């Protein structure tokens, strides 16, 4: 990679991290409102805050403070990017690649989880997998010993087609620009610890799309091509098709009708929404994450995914987004209570030089 390529790539990675973190923080205060009360209640709150269309961080509406969580991620209240599982997992991916390289195994991902992730901040499929590792993998497993049971049992859980693997896969695309097959393989290896079927397909799509955008494809081209890396008869393939078909819609109401009754943290409906939000706003970062987040379901996850993929285009991200958290990122990971954006960028770039 030439010095010119490194500069260009560093800009992409800077914007990918900045976009992912900003999109995550945008969706964080309203995640529970969206998931528990639905998109109508979410948009009612935003309307009362005069925040539609959503183009900046979520306001803290006077008299309605109890309706949203994480006030320190709201507009005017934020000084740092507060801990969130979406960013925890992106950093875990970085740590796995730094320690084990591209040949890491699913067991290596499990080892990293046990060493870095506190058990209280893993959820659904990840918590099921974590509990099985803790109970059965063996005392020395986190430090390199073979797993004491069949690790594929970790993915035998009732949440293995939910969004968890999809939110863990971004960085595998970032570090493989123009290598979509490699991105798909890395994402699949990670996802297999806790997910199966559609859960893995969603992770593959996000990683492959990242690899393609990082090598010059438009977001729409990348999402379309990423669909070829999963079974054509899968629900995730249908989700991509729907997101693309509805991209001209002014809102996501047709997606909500299509996926009515599906868990708000399922892979399939959220992948459709990511596709919709990313491809309808290829030239406007604020609109891309704002429209995606205000459309509901898993707001912080989708804001993060769209923000990261959009950032890989290399287009500038408005400074107001990163200024909101001052380039300072808090995590829940052991040994990484605070990490700076510049360090995340340098360590990520180093993986591809």
C-alpha positions as CSV (number, residue, x, y, z in Angstrom):
1,X,0.0,0.0,0.0
2,X,1.5,3.3,-1.1
3,X,1.7,6.4,1.2
4,X,-1.1,8.0,-0.8
5,X,-3.3,5.0,-0.3
6,X,-2.5,5.0,3.4
7,X,-3.6,8.6,3.7
8,X,-6.8,8.0,1.8
9,X,-7.5,4.8,3.8
10,X,-6.8,6.6,7.1
11,X,-9.5,9.1,6.2
12,X,-12.0,6.4,5.5
13,X,-11.2,4.6,8.7
14,X,-11.4,7.9,10.7
15,X,-14.8,8.6,9.2
16,X,-16.0,5.0,9.7
17,X,-15.2,5.1,13.4
18,X,-16.5,8.6,13.8
19,X,-19.7,7.7,11.9
20,X,-20.3,4.5,13.8
21,X,-19.8,6.1,17.2
22,X,-21.9,9.1,16.3
23,X,-24.7,7.0,14.9
24,X,-24.7,4.9,18.0
25,X,-24.9,7.9,20.3
26,X,-27.7,9.3,18.2
27,X,-29.8,6.2,18.8
28,X,-28.8,5.4,22.3
29,X,-31.2,7.7,24.3
30,X,-34.3,6.4,22.4
31,X,-33.4,2.8,22.0
32,X,-35.7,1.5,24.8
33,X,-38.5,4.0,23.9
34,X,-38.4,2.6,20.3
35,X,-38.2,-1.1,21.3
36,X,-40.8,-1.0,24.1
37,X,-43.3,1.5,22.8
38,X,-42.8,1.5,19.1
39,X,-42.1,4.0,16.3
40,X,-45.2,6.1,16.9
41,X,-44.2,6.9,20.5
42,X,-40.6,7.5,19.3
43,X,-41.6,10.0,16.7
44,X,-44.1,11.7,19.0
45,X,-41.2,12.3,21.4
46,X,-39.0,13.7,18.6
47,X,-41.9,15.9,17.4
48,X,-42.3,17.4,20.9
49,X,-38.6,18.1,20.9
50,X,-38.9,19.8,17.5
51,X,-36.3,17.3,16.2
52,X,-37.9,16.0,13.1
53,X,-36.4,15.5,10.6
54,X,-33.7,14.2,12.9
55,X,-30.4,15.9,12.0
56,X,-28.6,16.3,15.3
57,X,-28.4,14.5,18.6
58,X,-31.7,13.7,20.4
59,X,-32.9,16.6,22.6
60,X,-33.8,16.1,26.2
61,X,-37.4,17.3,26.2
62,X,-38.3,19.3,29.3
63,X,-41.0,17.4,31.3
64,X,-40.5,14.2,29.4
65,X,-37.1,13.2,30.7
66,X,-38.4,9.9,32.0
67,X,-39.3,8.8,28.4
68,X,-35.7,8.5,27.3
69,X,-32.6,6.9,28.8
70,X,-28.9,7.9,28.9
71,X,-29.4,11.7,29.2
72,X,-25.7,12.1,28.8
73,X,-26.0,11.1,25.2
74,X,-28.5,13.8,24.5
75,X,-28.0,17.1,22.7
76,X,-26.2,19.6,24.9
77,X,-25.6,17.0,27.7
78,X,-22.9,15.0,26.0
79,X,-19.2,15.3,26.7
80,X,-18.0,11.8,25.7
81,X,-19.3,8.8,23.9
82,X,-20.7,6.7,26.7
83,X,-20.3,2.9,26.9
84,X,-22.4,0.9,24.5
85,X,-22.3,-2.7,23.4
86,X,-22.2,-1.8,19.7
87,X,-18.9,0.0,20.2
88,X,-17.6,-2.6,22.7
89,X,-17.9,-5.3,20.0
90,X,-16.2,-3.2,17.3
91,X,-13.3,-2.8,19.7
92,X,-13.4,-6.5,20.5
93,X,-13.0,-7.2,16.8
94,X,-9.9,-5.0,16.7
95,X,-8.4,-6.8,19.7
96,X,-9.1,-10.2,18.2
97,X,-7.4,-9.3,14.9
98,X,-4.4,-7.7,16.8
99,X,-3.9,-10.8,18.9
100,X,-4.8,-13.7,16.5
101,X,-4.6,-12.2,13.0
102,X,-7.0,-13.0,10.2
103,X,-6.8,-16.7,11.0
104,X,-8.6,-16.3,14.3
105,X,-11.1,-19.0,15.2
106,X,-14.5,-18.8,16.7
107,X,-13.0,-20.1,19.9
108,X,-10.6,-17.1,19.9
109,X,-13.6,-14.8,19.8
110,X,-14.9,-16.6,22.8
111,X,-11.6,-16.2,24.6
112,X,-11.6,-12.5,24.0
113,X,-15.2,-12.2,25.3
114,X,-14.3,-13.9,28.5
115,X,-11.2,-11.8,29.0
116,X,-12.6,-8.4,28.1
117,X,-16.4,-8.4,28.3
118,X,-18.1,-8.2,31.7
119,X,-21.0,-10.7,31.7
120,X,-23.6,-8.1,32.7
121,X,-23.2,-6.2,29.5
122,X,-23.9,-9.0,27.0
123,X,-27.4,-9.7,26.0
124,X,-29.7,-12.2,24.3
125,X,-27.7,-14.6,22.0
126,X,-24.4,-13.2,23.3
127,X,-25.4,-13.8,26.9
128,X,-26.5,-17.4,26.2
129,X,-23.1,-18.1,24.5
130,X,-21.2,-16.3,27.2
131,X,-22.9,-18.3,30.0
132,X,-22.1,-21.6,28.2
133,X,-18.5,-20.6,27.7
134,X,-18.1,-19.6,31.4
135,X,-19.8,-22.8,32.6
136,X,-18.2,-25.4,30.3
137,X,-15.2,-24.2,28.3
138,X,-12.7,-24.8,31.1
139,X,-10.7,-22.6,33.5
140,X,-7.7,-22.2,31.1
141,X,-9.8,-21.7,27.9
142,X,-9.6,-17.9,27.9
143,X,-5.8,-18.2,27.9
144,X,-5.4,-20.6,25.0
145,X,-6.4,-24.0,26.3
146,X,-8.7,-26.1,24.0
147,X,-12.4,-25.7,24.6
148,X,-13.7,-28.4,26.9
149,X,-17.0,-28.8,25.1
150,X,-18.3,-28.5,21.5
151,X,-18.3,-24.7,21.1
152,X,-21.0,-24.9,18.4
153,X,-23.4,-25.5,21.3
154,X,-23.1,-21.8,22.1
155,X,-25.1,-20.8,19.1
156,X,-27.9,-23.2,20.0
157,X,-30.0,-20.6,21.6
158,X,-33.4,-18.9,21.0
159,X,-31.9,-15.6,19.9
160,X,-29.5,-16.8,17.3
161,X,-31.2,-14.9,14.5
162,X,-31.4,-11.6,16.3
163,X,-29.2,-8.6,15.6
164,X,-26.2,-9.4,17.8
165,X,-23.9,-10.8,15.2
166,X,-24.8,-8.0,12.7
167,X,-23.6,-5.3,15.1
168,X,-20.2,-7.1,15.6
169,X,-19.2,-7.4,12.0
170,X,-18.4,-3.9,10.8
171,X,-14.6,-3.8,11.4
172,X,-14.1,-7.0,9.4
173,X,-15.1,-5.0,6.3
174,X,-13.1,-2.0,7.2
175,X,-9.8,-3.9,7.3
176,X,-10.4,-5.8,4.1
177,X,-11.0,-3.1,1.5
178,X,-11.7,-4.8,-1.9
179,X,-11.6,-8.3,-0.3
180,X,-15.3,-9.1,0.2
181,X,-14.7,-12.8,0.5
182,X,-12.2,-12.3,3.3
183,X,-14.7,-9.9,5.0
184,X,-17.4,-12.5,4.7
185,X,-15.2,-15.2,6.2
186,X,-14.1,-13.1,9.1
187,X,-17.7,-12.0,9.9
188,X,-18.9,-15.6,9.7
189,X,-16.2,-16.9,12.0
190,X,-17.1,-14.3,14.6
191,X,-20.9,-14.6,14.2
192,X,-20.8,-18.4,14.6
193,X,-20.1,-18.1,18.3
194,X,-23.6,-17.1,19.1
195,X,-25.7,-17.1,15.9
196,X,-26.9,-19.3,13.0
197,X,-28.8,-18.8,9.8
198,X,-30.2,-15.3,9.3
199,X,-28.1,-14.0,12.2
200,X,-24.9,-14.9,10.4
201,X,-26.3,-13.7,7.0
202,X,-26.8,-10.2,8.4
203,X,-23.3,-10.1,9.8
204,X,-21.9,-11.1,6.4
205,X,-23.9,-8.5,4.5
206,X,-22.6,-5.6,6.7
207,X,-19.0,-6.8,6.5
208,X,-19.0,-7.4,2.8
209,X,-20.7,-4.0,2.2
210,X,-18.0,-2.3,4.2
211,X,-15.3,-4.0,2.2
212,X,-16.8,-2.9,-1.0
213,X,-17.5,0.7,0.1
214,X,-14.0,0.9,1.3
215,X,-12.7,0.0,-2.1
216,X,-14.9,2.6,-3.9
217,X,-18.3,1.1,-4.5
218,X,-21.3,3.3,-3.7
219,X,-23.4,2.3,-0.8
220,X,-26.2,1.0,-3.0
221,X,-23.8,-1.0,-5.2
222,X,-22.2,-2.4,-2.1
223,X,-25.4,-3.5,-0.4
224,X,-26.7,-5.0,-3.7
225,X,-23.5,-7.0,-4.2
226,X,-23.3,-8.0,-0.6
227,X,-26.6,-9.8,-1.0
228,X,-24.8,-12.2,-3.4
229,X,-22.8,-13.5,-0.4
230,X,-25.8,-15.0,1.3
231,X,-28.4,-17.5,0.1
232,X,-30.8,-15.9,-2.4
233,X,-33.8,-17.5,-0.7
234,X,-32.9,-16.2,2.8
235,X,-34.9,-13.7,4.7
236,X,-32.0,-11.3,4.8
237,X,-31.8,-11.4,1.0
238,X,-35.5,-10.4,0.9
239,X,-34.8,-7.7,3.5
240,X,-32.1,-6.1,1.3
241,X,-34.5,-6.2,-1.7
242,X,-37.2,-4.5,0.3
243,X,-34.9,-1.8,1.7
244,X,-33.7,-1.0,-1.8
245,X,-37.2,-1.1,-3.3
246,X,-38.5,1.3,-0.7
247,X,-35.5,3.6,-0.7
248,X,-37.5,6.5,-2.3
249,X,-40.2,6.3,0.4
250,X,-40.2,9.4,2.7
251,X,-40.6,7.1,5.7
252,X,-40.2,3.5,6.6
253,X,-43.9,2.7,7.1
254,X,-44.0,0.0,4.5
255,X,-41.1,-1.8,6.2
256,X,-42.9,-1.6,9.5
257,X,-46.0,-3.1,7.9
258,X,-44.0,-5.8,6.2
259,X,-42.3,-6.8,9.5
260,X,-45.1,-6.2,11.9
261,X,-44.8,-8.5,14.9
262,X,-41.1,-9.3,14.4
263,X,-38.9,-8.6,17.4
264,X,-37.4,-5.1,17.2
265,X,-34.0,-6.6,17.7
266,X,-34.2,-9.2,15.0
267,X,-31.6,-9.3,12.3
268,X,-34.0,-9.2,9.3
269,X,-36.1,-6.2,9.9
270,X,-33.2,-4.1,11.0
271,X,-31.1,-5.1,8.0
272,X,-34.0,-3.9,5.8
273,X,-34.0,-0.6,7.7
274,X,-30.2,-0.2,7.4
275,X,-30.5,-0.8,3.7
276,X,-33.3,1.8,3.4
277,X,-31.5,4.5,5.4
278,X,-28.1,4.1,3.9
279,X,-29.1,3.9,0.2
280,X,-31.6,6.8,0.3
281,X,-29.1,9.2,1.7
282,X,-25.7,8.5,0.0
283,X,-24.6,12.1,0.1
284,X,-25.9,13.3,3.4
285,X,-24.5,11.8,6.6
286,X,-26.9,13.5,9.0
287,X,-29.9,12.4,6.9
288,X,-28.6,8.9,6.6
289,X,-28.3,8.3,10.4
290,X,-31.1,10.6,11.3
291,X,-33.7,9.0,9.0
292,X,-32.6,5.5,10.1
293,X,-32.7,6.2,13.8
294,X,-36.0,8.0,13.7
295,X,-37.5,5.1,11.8
296,X,-37.3,3.0,15.0
297,X,-36.6,-0.6,15.9
298,X,-33.0,-1.0,17.2
299,X,-32.0,2.6,17.0
300,X,-28.5,2.6,18.4
301,X,-27.5,-0.5,16.4
302,X,-28.8,0.8,13.1
303,X,-27.5,4.3,13.6
304,X,-24.0,2.8,14.3
305,X,-24.1,0.5,11.3
306,X,-25.3,3.1,8.8
307,X,-22.9,5.7,10.3
308,X,-19.9,3.3,9.9
309,X,-20.8,2.3,6.4
310,X,-21.4,5.8,5.3
311,X,-18.1,6.9,6.8
312,X,-16.2,4.4,4.7
313,X,-17.1,6.5,1.6
314,X,-14.5,9.0,2.7
315,X,-16.9,11.9,2.5
316,X,-16.5,14.4,5.4
317,X,-18.7,13.9,8.4
318,X,-20.1,17.2,9.8
319,X,-17.9,18.3,12.7
320,X,-20.9,18.7,15.0
321,X,-21.3,15.0,15.3
322,X,-17.7,14.2,16.6
323,X,-17.6,17.5,18.5
324,X,-20.5,16.2,20.5
325,X,-18.3,13.6,22.2
326,X,-14.9,15.3,21.8
327,X,-13.3,12.3,20.1
328,X,-13.4,10.5,23.5
329,X,-14.9,7.0,23.7
330,X,-15.8,5.2,26.9
331,X,-16.2,1.4,26.8
332,X,-17.2,-1.4,29.1
333,X,-14.1,-3.5,28.2
334,X,-11.6,-4.5,30.8
335,X,-8.5,-2.3,30.4
336,X,-10.3,0.1,28.0
337,X,-12.4,2.4,30.1
338,X,-11.5,5.3,27.8
339,X,-9.9,5.3,24.4
340,X,-9.4,8.2,22.0
341,X,-10.7,8.2,18.4
342,X,-7.2,8.8,17.1
343,X,-5.9,5.7,18.8
344,X,-8.8,3.6,17.4
345,X,-8.0,4.9,13.9
346,X,-4.2,4.2,14.1
347,X,-4.7,0.7,15.4
348,X,-7.2,-0.1,12.7
349,X,-5.1,1.3,9.9
350,X,-2.1,-0.7,11.2
351,X,-4.1,-4.0,10.5
352,X,-4.2,-3.3,6.8
353,X,-0.7,-1.8,6.1
